[in-house]
Structure formats: C-alpha cells, structure tokens
C-alpha cells in the first residue's frame, strides 16, 4: 500500500519478524512501550545519528500513529535508504496484539498523543 504522498507503507500487522525497525518517537514514548527488537533514534536526532542505520537493508519506520514515520521514510528515501512506513504506528501495533515491552518492566502503556515534530537535516 502507498499513501497519497507516495510513501511506501505496510500495516503494523504485516511488518516482518526480524526486520530492521526504526522507532522515531520521543524517549518518554519509547519508555512507555516499544517493540523489543526496535532501534530507537528520536526523529530530531536522525540528522546526526543516520550512520547507525544500515544502508543494505530495508528500514521499517514506526512512530505513534504513522505521521512522523512517514516524514522520516521520505527523508531516508531521498538520502538513499530503502524505507517503509509502518502505517498506524504503535497504535496499530498494539491493536494487532504484537509484542511490546516497557523500560520499567511493567505492562506497556498505550501510545499517548504527542506534539508533532519536524525533522531537519544539516
């Protein structure tokens, strides 16, 4: 599936096990609940941490609802990565019953609304 802005996208239920999953949410969102195998780089840090993202793999990008991750997918694609947005984000991930953990060890809490951030590149 592709959104109107030509962002490659898959539903959370279709993200392959073992893929390279990039979580671009803020630290407080990550701490509340995240995918155990995800790599956490908040969207605002991508400009100086891009070298941590492999170029030889498809990168699945997730946020709370799919909006921030769609912007990141566009930026990564423009910079030469093969990236796919996880439509519906962690909200749909949780709704699909997919595995989540929290930093506290307690049951993960559902994704909370948060401020929309714009990614800038240097």
Beta strands, then each sheet from edge to edge (+ up, - down):
strand 1: 9-11
strand 2: 20-23
strand 3: 39-40
strand 4: 58-62
strand 5: 82-87
sheet 1: 1+ 5+ 4+ 2+ 3+
end
